[in-house]
């Protein structure tokens, strides 16, 4: 297990077809301290519910779901 801290920030919009696999891959990282920050810019394709489901099962995921700002 790696002892360094790692943060995976990413912005996303209308990417529900890949977000589940992306989060699952990041969650498998071996960093002892890991933060996953997801910012969704108002997707309407169900992305928010996928991110929320992953975040409920893993406190390392921080999600910021907001209305579309362009």
Secondary structure, DSSP 8 states (H G I E B T S, - for coil): -EEEEEEEEEEESS-HHHHHHHHHHHHT--EEEEEEEEEEE---SSHHHHHHHHHHH-TTEEEEEE----
